[in-house]
Amino acid sequence: MKTNKLRIGIIDLKINNIFSIFKATQEANFKSKIIEKKENYKNYDLIILPGVGSFKEAMKKIKKEGIDKKIYDFIDNNSKKLLGICLGMQLLFEKSEEFGNTRGLNLLNGTVKKFKKKV
């Protein structure tokens, strides 16, 4: 089968489920790679931000490792695309109420709301 020319980078925060996404992109014959923290995102056409876990912990890691700046630089190029999956999608918003208010990447307007407990 012919390989798709789209170059996909999958961000590894070490707290997310990346292997099923990596396997799916490989099965679809995309040229995909798990991105190391020092890698240049500009080498990719699409970046995937997957996630499983805490919004607060993910944002701590993103800020600590400068991933936020790499994402902002990446999307400044209009031909580049960013896809958030599960927690990765939530991280794109302004903030989250999960485990207290935490600022997100502020790429989308809105707040990730905490579910209210039913008694």
Backbone as CSV, one residue per row, in Angstrom:
resi,resn,N_x,N_y,N_z,CA_x,CA_y,CA_z,C_x,C_y,C_z
1,MET,0.830,-1.175,0.000,0.000,0.000,0.000,0.879,1.244,0.000
2,LYS,0.459,2.282,-0.696,1.208,3.524,-0.828,1.184,4.318,0.484
3,THR,2.307,4.922,0.854,2.395,5.725,2.069,1.887,7.132,1.798
4,ASN,1.058,7.640,2.698,0.553,8.997,2.611,1.695,9.959,2.905
5,LYS,1.756,11.084,2.213,2.846,12.048,2.379,2.689,12.924,3.615
6,LEU,1.534,12.905,4.250,1.304,13.712,5.440,2.217,13.245,6.566
7,ARG,2.992,14.169,7.117,3.915,13.852,8.213,3.234,14.191,9.536
8,ILE,3.052,13.193,10.382,2.328,13.356,11.646,3.286,13.180,12.816
9,GLY,3.243,14.136,13.748,4.005,14.044,14.984,3.045,13.854,16.146
10,ILE,3.339,12.932,17.027,2.491,12.649,18.181,3.265,13.052,19.431
11,ILE,2.730,14.025,20.180,3.401,14.543,21.369,3.297,13.534,22.506
12,ASP,4.430,13.216,23.094,4.470,12.287,24.217,4.708,13.064,25.505
13,LEU,3.659,13.192,26.328,3.785,13.863,27.618,4.157,12.884,28.735
14,LYS,4.320,11.636,28.383,4.623,10.560,29.344,3.472,10.315,30.313
15,ILE,2.301,10.883,30.018,1.117,10.628,30.842,-0.078,10.271,29.955
16,ASN,0.186,10.071,28.689,-0.938,9.871,27.784,-0.825,8.563,27.006
17,ASN,-1.921,8.220,26.359,-2.002,6.993,25.586,-1.634,7.295,24.133
18,ILE,-0.368,7.112,23.797,0.073,7.467,22.446,0.202,6.266,21.517
19,PHE,0.342,5.094,22.076,0.667,3.950,21.228,-0.494,3.502,20.352
20,SER,-1.736,3.622,20.836,-2.862,3.264,19.975,-3.001,4.271,18.835
21,ILE,-2.720,5.538,19.115,-2.778,6.568,18.068,-1.640,6.366,17.074
22,PHE,-0.456,6.090,17.570,0.685,5.825,16.694,0.397,4.630,15.789
23,LYS,-0.112,3.558,16.371,-0.434,2.346,15.599,-1.494,2.645,14.538
24,ALA,-2.521,3.421,14.894,-3.584,3.758,13.935,-3.036,4.574,12.767
25,THR,-2.156,5.531,13.052,-1.589,6.332,11.959,-0.681,5.474,11.073
26,GLN,0.035,4.541,11.673,0.882,3.629,10.899,0.019,2.718,10.018
27,GLU,-1.064,2.194,10.584,-1.973,1.321,9.821,-2.606,2.053,8.644
28,ALA,-2.814,3.363,8.806,-3.384,4.177,7.732,-2.305,4.657,6.757
29,ASN,-1.092,4.154,6.942,0.044,4.450,6.071,0.489,5.905,6.072
30,PHE,0.297,6.577,7.221,0.846,7.911,7.367,2.282,7.794,7.860
31,LYS,3.081,8.771,7.520,4.445,8.834,8.040,4.336,9.511,9.401
32,SER,4.375,8.720,10.473,4.167,9.275,11.808,5.308,8.912,12.737
33,LYS,5.469,9.761,13.749,6.553,9.581,14.702,6.119,10.130,16.052
34,ILE,6.579,9.488,17.110,6.377,10.018,18.450,7.445,11.079,18.663
35,ILE,7.014,12.286,19.028,7.916,13.430,19.130,8.657,13.423,20.462
36,GLU,9.952,13.541,20.371,10.791,13.691,21.559,10.711,15.144,22.017
37,LYS,10.965,15.401,23.299,10.744,16.745,23.850,11.610,17.838,23.222
38,LYS,12.774,17.515,22.698,13.643,18.544,22.116,13.456,18.680,20.603
39,GLU,12.563,17.898,20.040,12.394,17.871,18.591,11.669,19.113,18.064
40,ASN,11.991,19.485,16.831,11.365,20.608,16.151,10.034,20.164,15.543
41,TYR,8.958,20.819,15.935,7.622,20.454,15.444,7.408,20.886,13.992
42,LYS,8.204,21.808,13.510,8.010,22.336,12.163,8.261,21.301,11.073
43,ASN,8.812,20.153,11.431,9.051,19.084,10.461,7.777,18.298,10.143
44,TYR,6.664,18.652,10.774,5.420,17.886,10.628,4.323,18.740,10.017
45,ASP,3.368,18.064,9.366,2.195,18.724,8.798,1.044,18.745,9.796
46,LEU,0.999,17.739,10.649,-0.056,17.592,11.646,0.583,17.153,12.955
47,ILE,0.209,17.816,14.032,0.650,17.422,15.366,-0.584,16.914,16.111
48,ILE,-0.431,15.783,16.777,-1.510,15.235,17.591,-1.116,15.377,19.054
49,LEU,-2.024,15.967,19.832,-1.842,16.091,21.277,-2.843,15.152,21.940
50,PRO,-2.423,13.924,22.231,-3.335,12.977,22.881,-3.306,13.198,24.388
51,GLY,-4.152,12.515,25.098,-4.082,12.671,26.540,-5.005,11.762,27.306
52,VAL,-4.495,11.321,28.406,-5.243,10.593,29.415,-4.680,11.104,30.723
53,GLY,-5.531,11.544,31.624,-5.009,11.984,32.910,-5.534,13.330,33.326
54,SER,-4.788,14.000,34.163,-5.170,15.251,34.795,-4.784,16.456,33.947
55,PHE,-5.729,17.356,33.740,-5.492,18.605,33.029,-4.347,19.375,33.693
56,LYS,-4.425,19.489,35.009,-3.435,20.244,35.767,-2.025,19.674,35.594
57,GLU,-1.880,18.363,35.713,-0.562,17.732,35.565,-0.050,17.839,34.135
58,ALA,-0.940,17.703,33.173,-0.532,17.824,31.767,-0.032,19.234,31.478
59,MET,-0.734,20.256,31.970,-0.302,21.634,31.729,1.018,21.931,32.440
60,LYS,1.234,21.368,33.622,2.525,21.542,34.310,3.662,21.034,33.428
61,LYS,3.453,19.841,32.872,4.483,19.219,32.027,4.685,20.029,30.740
62,ILE,3.594,20.467,30.138,3.655,21.258,28.903,4.446,22.544,29.132
63,LYS,4.171,23.224,30.218,4.886,24.476,30.543,6.352,24.202,30.882
64,LYS,6.594,23.205,31.728,7.954,22.895,32.181,8.880,22.559,31.011
65,GLU,8.355,21.829,30.027,9.180,21.384,28.905,9.110,22.315,27.692
66,GLY,8.378,23.429,27.807,8.295,24.389,26.706,7.477,23.899,25.521
67,ILE,6.650,22.889,25.746,5.829,22.348,24.661,4.797,23.374,24.204
68,ASP,4.310,24.212,25.127,3.346,25.243,24.749,3.927,26.171,23.681
69,LYS,5.149,26.609,23.860,5.791,27.506,22.885,5.964,26.802,21.535
70,LYS,6.316,25.529,21.572,6.473,24.771,20.327,5.137,24.646,19.601
71,ILE,4.055,24.426,20.350,2.721,24.329,19.747,2.325,25.669,19.145
72,TYR,2.528,26.778,19.876,2.180,28.103,19.354,2.959,28.415,18.080
73,ASP,4.255,28.125,18.067,5.062,28.342,16.869,4.558,27.495,15.707
74,PHE,4.205,26.261,16.012,3.731,25.331,14.985,2.457,25.841,14.324
75,ILE,1.480,26.269,15.124,0.192,26.670,14.542,0.219,28.059,13.930
76,ASP,1.288,28.833,14.175,1.418,30.131,13.513,1.514,29.975,11.999
77,ASN,1.944,28.815,11.536,1.995,28.519,10.108,0.615,27.986,9.716
78,ASN,-0.124,28.733,8.903,-1.512,28.385,8.572,-1.683,27.042,7.881
79,SER,-0.625,26.500,7.312,-0.763,25.210,6.634,-0.591,24.036,7.597
80,LYS,-0.257,24.318,8.839,-0.029,23.275,9.842,-1.308,23.055,10.649
81,LYS,-1.547,21.826,11.062,-2.770,21.462,11.789,-2.423,20.822,13.128
82,LEU,-3.295,21.058,14.108,-3.153,20.505,15.448,-4.440,19.772,15.796
83,LEU,-4.312,18.548,16.281,-5.468,17.742,16.669,-5.311,17.334,18.126
84,GLY,-6.293,17.670,18.941,-6.304,17.240,20.335,-7.262,16.084,20.499
85,ILE,-6.835,15.044,21.191,-7.684,13.874,21.424,-7.861,13.708,22.930
86,CYS,-9.108,13.577,23.362,-9.471,13.372,24.762,-8.915,14.529,25.602
87,LEU,-8.072,14.275,26.579,-7.485,15.346,27.385,-6.752,16.342,26.483
88,GLY,-6.142,15.859,25.425,-5.443,16.745,24.491,-6.360,17.821,23.928
89,MET,-7.610,17.483,23.650,-8.596,18.465,23.170,-8.929,19.456,24.280
90,GLN,-9.099,18.963,25.504,-9.413,19.844,26.632,-8.303,20.861,26.860
91,LEU,-7.063,20.447,26.685,-5.919,21.325,26.915,-5.901,22.522,25.966
92,LEU,-6.604,22.432,24.858,-6.643,23.520,23.884,-7.482,24.707,24.365
93,PHE,-8.341,24.490,25.374,-9.222,25.545,25.866,-8.497,26.512,26.810
94,GLU,-9.198,27.587,27.190,-8.634,28.620,28.053,-8.275,28.098,29.437
95,LYS,-9.165,27.298,30.009,-8.911,26.788,31.356,-9.788,25.584,31.645
96,SER,-9.488,24.959,32.792,-10.256,23.813,33.261,-10.555,23.993,34.743
97,GLU,-11.686,23.462,35.174,-12.073,23.477,36.588,-11.654,22.189,37.297
98,GLU,-11.069,21.251,36.572,-10.664,19.976,37.154,-9.556,20.191,38.187
99,PHE,-9.734,19.703,39.399,-8.739,19.834,40.481,-8.350,21.295,40.713
100,GLY,-9.326,22.193,40.669,-9.070,23.631,40.801,-8.876,24.248,39.429
101,ASN,-8.964,25.560,39.351,-8.822,26.246,38.064,-7.377,26.180,37.570
102,THR,-7.230,25.749,36.327,-5.919,25.645,35.688,-6.012,26.242,34.297
103,ARG,-5.072,27.108,33.961,-5.041,27.714,32.626,-4.599,26.680,31.601
104,GLY,-5.261,26.705,30.438,-4.910,25.812,29.351,-4.054,26.521,28.308
105,LEU,-4.027,25.972,27.113,-3.235,26.549,26.022,-3.889,27.782,25.408
106,ASN,-5.166,28.008,25.712,-5.893,29.204,25.270,-5.977,29.328,23.751
107,LEU,-6.093,28.190,23.071,-6.249,28.195,21.612,-7.721,28.190,21.216
108,LEU,-8.574,27.752,22.136,-10.022,27.747,21.926,-10.690,28.482,23.077
109,ASN,-11.737,29.240,22.779,-12.494,29.912,23.831,-13.303,28.903,24.623
110,GLY,-13.315,29.079,25.928,-14.167,28.235,26.753,-13.433,27.616,27.924
111,THR,-14.230,27.023,28.787,-13.736,26.395,30.006,-14.192,24.947,30.040
112,VAL,-13.301,24.074,30.428,-13.651,22.669,30.649,-14.268,22.624,32.048
113,LYS,-15.544,22.284,32.112,-16.287,22.309,33.365,-16.214,20.967,34.084
114,LYS,-16.142,21.056,35.379,-16.184,19.871,36.233,-17.638,19.418,36.350
115,PHE,-17.863,18.114,36.234,-19.203,17.580,36.420,-19.639,17.771,37.863
116,LYS,-20.911,18.109,38.048,-21.443,18.247,39.393,-21.837,16.868,39.909
117,LYS,-21.532,16.629,41.178,-21.885,15.342,41.796,-23.384,15.274,42.004
118,LYS,-23.938,14.116,41.714,-25.354,13.865,42.005,-25.404,13.177,43.350
119,VAL,-26.316,13.612,44.188,-26.432,13.034,45.530,-27.401,11.884,45.526
